[in-house]
């Protein structure tokens, strides 16, 4: 029962109400506290092992224990959070490799938690002798500076800094509105009608430039500036595969830039963007999608409206890590197509229907926990060899109930 309750992500008052309303007995507060301490240790050990495995997997057979990470801060509360966790995921396997918890005891200002935690993460990696090849994160300027200022590793390599492409391009469409529309008296001064139809296309072009620059800063900048020529209907430098080069009957669908003022406005708009000004942060075209997705998946265990104490918080965070590391990128069984009338551009290609979660970590937790309880209570061990299978067979119903329960309440 203690395992079922603690692994479910349920809140204490929900557990009490469930037991009271169903007319089943509940674990006393004293025993619950004791179980939680023991269970917390088991979960922490397993989470540590899981992150270690994930790290080895991410390093693979790359020489010199090198890996690339993507990080983001997760704040426990929505504002002025007492606690934050800086999560580091592998860029290839998308599993949690390490995390650094930060509280206000260590750093008063929750805005500075991300930087504080990132320093801790690098300490961890340095101690393990792991080198970071590339570090992607949302555009946090302190962290940009921190990564760039770090001394090179013994073999002379440095960590490259990458910023999230989604954040960079998201703001472009919004900023573009200022040059694409405005008051009539400012026409030709702050905005130009020949730019009015280009916002979404410019944003897409930024994205393709980052994805197609092959890691070259110069290629990225040239590709961005070529947006101007493309809209002037001059396609000499456009991508050889794009339609304006391959299709002999190509006719531009957007207004052609004829007014020199429109040309200059578009050029200076491009040159003002972060992606153009700091090309090295975008040449690898990294995104932080998976960390944000982890932060979302975490909510099953860690409700942002609840203030958890350290013991409970650590337990829940470790469960979230175990759950994520076992299930991230699990295969899809099919795609479901649901077209929304309100937003027909959404869900292009359908939503992936994922296969059911395997939840093997829950069984491992239960078995280890039971064994610890036996030891703590002076009960005899289960006979060797029967331990893993016997528990499953004898308590088969209870086990499958508990795993059914925890997989049915997660809707991603
Ligand atoms: Zn073109």
Boltz pocket constraint, residues with backbone or C-beta under 6 A from the ligand:
constraints:
  - pocket:
      binder: B
      contacts: [[A, 230], [A, 234], [A, 235], [A, 238], [A, 239], [A, 242], [A, 244], [A, 245]]
      max_distance: 6.0
